[in-house]
């Protein structure tokens, strides 16, 4: 039984590490895949199904402007000729990231931010920066009325004599509730050693992480999280366009937009006709897709 299991594991690792676009994966990403295909096969498989793993920015720029999924006119340096892999995202501008650490001779950061994505998607990042969602955390934390409500809901009520007392909620309670959607502030609080099959690794300890809140404050100073709508590591445009993604935060009872939508005529039309709609098309033609 042990021999069969070992053989299956080796075969699975080989299958996972096969390049999505032969010859286009950078040496740095290949180095990442050598270990992480075994340690995190689910993440790698998700990435291999993504457009990032199958298309180089240089190939994307050859398409008509309306058909491109990137908004930059010229991709800098080596990034243009390789697919967007682990290293292309997790080693971008390391000096700007407070969560950068040395890992196998590479400067790697844990949190990929909108500022990293802006290398290929500057227009989208600019638009998102003006959106109220990117300010979701700030608008909550810096508004005393909202903070009072958050403390009232998440705090601990107790009887004391003839009255009640309210203890403020701890950070983890807020992170799992309000800030799950609004976004946490991610800060480096130290280093910790993690044991792995590849040896011990020293990585930063982050408060407020993991979080994909739309107004997340990132270690590089940027606000927001693209993965709030385009989940890591596949970053699917189809997922971002479907109302189920919005429902993760807009479900109520305090923000009941999604349940209201689903019982509306528009929600009824979506539920009925979604099988006939094309959610991956770029550009998306109204009335056709």
C-alpha positions as CSV (number, residue, x, y, z in Angstrom):
1,X,0.0,0.0,0.0
2,X,2.8,2.4,0.8
3,X,4.5,1.8,-2.5
4,X,1.2,2.5,-4.4
5,X,0.7,5.7,-2.4
6,X,4.2,6.9,-3.1
7,X,3.9,6.2,-6.8
8,X,0.6,8.1,-6.9
9,X,2.2,11.1,-5.1
10,X,5.1,11.2,-7.5
11,X,2.8,10.9,-10.5
12,X,0.6,13.7,-9.1
13,X,3.6,16.0,-8.6
14,X,4.8,15.4,-12.1
15,X,1.4,16.2,-13.5
16,X,1.1,19.4,-11.5
17,X,4.5,20.7,-12.5
18,X,4.1,20.3,-16.2
19,X,4.3,23.9,-17.7
20,X,1.0,25.4,-18.7
21,X,2.7,27.1,-21.7
22,X,5.9,25.3,-22.6
23,X,8.9,27.5,-22.7
24,X,7.1,30.6,-21.4
25,X,7.4,30.1,-17.7
26,X,10.2,32.1,-16.1
27,X,13.1,30.5,-14.4
28,X,12.1,32.1,-11.1
29,X,8.6,30.7,-11.3
30,X,10.0,27.3,-12.3
31,X,12.0,27.4,-9.1
32,X,8.8,28.1,-7.1
33,X,6.9,25.3,-8.8
34,X,9.7,22.7,-7.9
35,X,8.6,22.9,-4.3
36,X,5.1,24.3,-4.2
37,X,3.7,21.8,-6.7
38,X,4.2,19.2,-3.9
39,X,3.5,21.5,-0.9
40,X,0.5,23.4,-2.3
41,X,-0.8,21.3,-5.3
42,X,-4.2,22.9,-5.1
43,X,-2.9,26.4,-5.5
44,X,-0.7,25.4,-8.4
45,X,-3.5,23.6,-10.2
46,X,-5.7,26.6,-9.8
47,X,-3.0,28.8,-11.3
48,X,-2.4,26.4,-14.2
49,X,-6.1,26.7,-15.2
50,X,-5.8,30.5,-15.2
51,X,-5.2,32.8,-18.2
52,X,-2.1,34.1,-16.4
53,X,-0.5,30.7,-16.8
54,X,-1.4,30.3,-20.5
55,X,-0.7,33.7,-21.9
56,X,2.2,36.1,-21.9
57,X,1.6,39.9,-21.8
58,X,3.4,40.1,-25.1
59,X,0.8,37.8,-26.7
60,X,-2.1,39.7,-25.0
61,X,-0.9,43.0,-26.6
62,X,-1.2,41.5,-30.1
63,X,-4.9,41.3,-29.7
64,X,-7.3,44.2,-30.7
65,X,-7.4,46.8,-27.9
66,X,-11.0,45.9,-26.9
67,X,-10.1,42.2,-26.7
68,X,-7.1,42.6,-24.4
69,X,-7.4,41.8,-20.8
70,X,-4.6,44.1,-19.9
71,X,-4.7,47.9,-20.0
72,X,-1.0,48.7,-20.2
73,X,0.4,49.7,-23.6
74,X,3.9,48.3,-22.9
75,X,4.8,45.7,-20.3
76,X,8.2,46.4,-18.7
77,X,11.3,44.3,-19.4
78,X,11.2,40.5,-19.0
79,X,7.6,40.5,-17.8
80,X,6.4,40.8,-21.4
81,X,7.8,37.4,-22.6
82,X,6.8,35.1,-19.7
83,X,3.5,33.9,-18.3
84,X,2.4,35.5,-15.1
85,X,3.5,33.1,-12.5
86,X,4.4,32.9,-8.8
87,X,7.5,35.0,-9.1
88,X,6.0,37.6,-11.3
89,X,3.5,38.5,-8.6
90,X,5.2,37.6,-5.3
91,X,8.5,39.3,-6.1
92,X,7.2,42.4,-7.7
93,X,8.7,45.6,-6.2
94,X,10.0,43.9,-3.1
95,X,11.4,47.0,-1.5
96,X,7.9,48.6,-1.3
97,X,6.5,45.6,0.6
98,X,7.1,45.5,4.4
99,X,6.2,41.8,4.3
100,X,9.2,41.0,2.0
101,X,11.5,38.2,3.2
102,X,14.4,36.2,1.8
103,X,13.2,32.8,0.5
104,X,15.6,30.5,-1.5
105,X,17.7,33.6,-2.4
106,X,14.7,35.5,-3.7
107,X,13.0,38.6,-2.1
108,X,9.4,37.3,-1.8
109,X,6.4,39.0,-0.3
110,X,3.3,37.3,0.9
111,X,0.5,39.8,0.1
112,X,-0.1,40.5,-3.6
113,X,-1.7,44.0,-3.9
114,X,-3.4,46.1,-6.5
115,X,-0.2,48.0,-6.9
116,X,1.5,44.8,-8.0
117,X,-1.4,44.1,-10.5
118,X,-1.0,47.6,-11.9
119,X,2.1,46.5,-13.9
120,X,-0.4,45.0,-16.4
121,X,-3.7,46.4,-15.2
122,X,-3.1,50.1,-14.5
123,X,-6.5,51.4,-15.7
124,X,-8.4,48.9,-13.6
125,X,-6.3,49.7,-10.5
126,X,-6.8,53.4,-11.0
127,X,-10.6,53.0,-11.4
128,X,-10.7,50.7,-8.3
129,X,-8.7,53.3,-6.3
130,X,-11.5,55.8,-6.9
131,X,-14.2,53.3,-6.0
132,X,-15.9,53.5,-2.6
133,X,-14.9,49.8,-2.1
134,X,-11.2,50.7,-1.8
135,X,-12.2,53.0,1.1
136,X,-14.4,50.5,2.8
137,X,-12.1,49.9,5.7
138,X,-11.3,53.6,6.2
139,X,-14.9,54.6,6.0
140,X,-15.8,52.0,8.7
141,X,-12.9,52.4,11.1
142,X,-12.7,56.2,10.9
143,X,-16.5,56.7,11.4
144,X,-17.3,56.8,15.2
145,X,-20.9,55.9,14.5
146,X,-20.0,52.7,12.6
147,X,-17.3,51.9,15.1
148,X,-19.8,52.2,18.0
149,X,-22.2,49.9,16.1
150,X,-19.4,47.4,15.5
151,X,-18.4,47.4,19.1
152,X,-22.0,46.9,20.2
153,X,-22.5,43.9,17.9
154,X,-19.2,42.2,18.3
155,X,-18.4,43.2,21.9
156,X,-19.2,41.0,25.0
157,X,-22.2,42.1,27.1
158,X,-22.4,41.1,30.7
159,X,-24.5,41.8,33.8
160,X,-22.9,43.7,36.6
161,X,-25.1,44.5,39.6
162,X,-28.3,46.0,38.2
163,X,-26.8,47.0,34.9
164,X,-24.9,45.7,31.9
165,X,-21.3,46.2,30.8
166,X,-19.8,46.1,27.3
167,X,-16.3,44.8,26.7
168,X,-14.9,45.8,23.3
169,X,-14.4,43.0,20.8
170,X,-10.9,41.6,20.1
171,X,-9.2,42.0,16.8
172,X,-9.9,38.5,15.6
173,X,-13.6,38.9,16.2
174,X,-13.7,42.0,14.1
175,X,-11.5,40.4,11.4
176,X,-13.9,37.5,11.1
177,X,-17.0,39.7,10.9
178,X,-17.1,43.3,9.7
179,X,-13.5,43.5,8.5
180,X,-13.8,40.2,6.5
181,X,-15.6,42.3,3.9
182,X,-14.4,45.9,4.7
183,X,-10.8,44.8,4.9
184,X,-8.2,44.6,7.7
185,X,-4.9,46.5,8.1
186,X,-2.1,44.0,7.4
187,X,1.0,44.7,9.5
188,X,4.3,42.8,10.0
189,X,4.6,41.9,13.7
190,X,7.7,39.8,13.6
191,X,9.2,36.6,12.2
192,X,8.3,33.0,12.8
193,X,9.9,29.7,11.8
194,X,7.7,27.2,9.8
195,X,8.7,23.6,9.6
196,X,8.3,22.0,6.1
197,X,9.4,19.0,4.2
198,X,11.9,21.2,2.5
199,X,13.4,22.5,5.8
200,X,12.7,25.3,8.2
201,X,11.6,28.6,6.7
202,X,11.5,32.0,8.4
203,X,8.5,34.0,7.3
204,X,7.0,37.3,8.5
205,X,4.1,37.1,11.1
206,X,1.2,39.2,9.8
207,X,-1.6,40.7,11.8
208,X,-4.9,41.0,9.9
209,X,-3.9,38.2,7.5
210,X,-5.4,36.3,5.6
211,X,-8.0,38.8,4.3
212,X,-9.5,39.6,1.0
213,X,-11.6,42.6,2.1
214,X,-12.3,45.2,-0.6
215,X,-10.7,48.1,1.5
216,X,-7.8,46.1,2.9
217,X,-4.8,48.2,3.8
218,X,-1.7,46.5,2.4
219,X,1.9,46.3,3.6
220,X,3.0,48.4,0.6
221,X,0.6,51.2,1.5
222,X,-2.0,50.4,-1.2
223,X,-5.7,49.9,-0.5
224,X,-7.9,47.1,-1.7
225,X,-7.7,43.5,-2.8
226,X,-8.3,42.4,-6.4
227,X,-8.9,38.9,-5.1
228,X,-12.0,40.1,-3.3
229,X,-13.7,39.5,-6.7
230,X,-11.1,37.6,-8.7
231,X,-10.3,34.8,-6.2
232,X,-6.6,33.7,-6.0
233,X,-4.9,32.1,-7.9
234,X,-7.1,31.8,-10.9
235,X,-8.3,35.4,-11.1
236,X,-11.3,34.5,-13.1
237,X,-13.2,37.3,-15.0
238,X,-16.2,35.0,-15.0
239,X,-16.2,34.8,-11.2
240,X,-16.1,38.6,-10.9
241,X,-19.0,39.0,-13.2
242,X,-21.4,36.6,-11.5
243,X,-23.7,37.9,-8.7
244,X,-22.7,35.0,-6.4
245,X,-19.3,36.8,-5.9
246,X,-21.1,40.0,-4.8
247,X,-23.2,37.9,-2.4
248,X,-20.2,37.1,-0.3
249,X,-20.5,40.6,1.3
250,X,-23.8,42.0,0.2
251,X,-26.0,39.3,1.8
252,X,-27.5,41.1,4.8
253,X,-29.3,41.6,7.0
254,X,-27.4,44.9,7.2
255,X,-26.5,44.9,3.5
256,X,-29.3,42.8,1.8
257,X,-28.6,43.8,-1.8
258,X,-28.1,40.3,-3.0
259,X,-31.2,38.7,-1.6
260,X,-33.2,41.6,-2.9
261,X,-31.7,41.2,-6.3
262,X,-32.3,37.4,-6.4
263,X,-36.0,37.8,-5.8
264,X,-36.3,40.7,-8.3
265,X,-37.2,40.3,-12.0
266,X,-33.5,40.8,-12.9
267,X,-32.4,38.1,-10.5
268,X,-35.2,35.8,-11.9
269,X,-33.8,36.5,-15.5
270,X,-30.3,35.7,-14.4
271,X,-31.3,32.4,-12.7
272,X,-33.3,31.4,-15.8
273,X,-31.0,32.4,-18.6
274,X,-27.4,32.3,-17.1
275,X,-26.7,29.0,-19.0
276,X,-27.0,30.9,-22.3
277,X,-24.8,33.8,-21.3
278,X,-21.1,34.1,-22.1
279,X,-19.3,35.3,-18.9
280,X,-15.7,35.1,-20.3
281,X,-16.1,37.2,-23.4
282,X,-13.9,40.3,-23.9
283,X,-15.3,42.7,-24.9
284,X,-18.7,41.8,-23.4
285,X,-21.4,42.6,-26.0
286,X,-24.7,43.7,-24.4
287,X,-27.7,41.8,-25.8
288,X,-25.5,39.0,-27.1
289,X,-23.2,37.6,-24.4
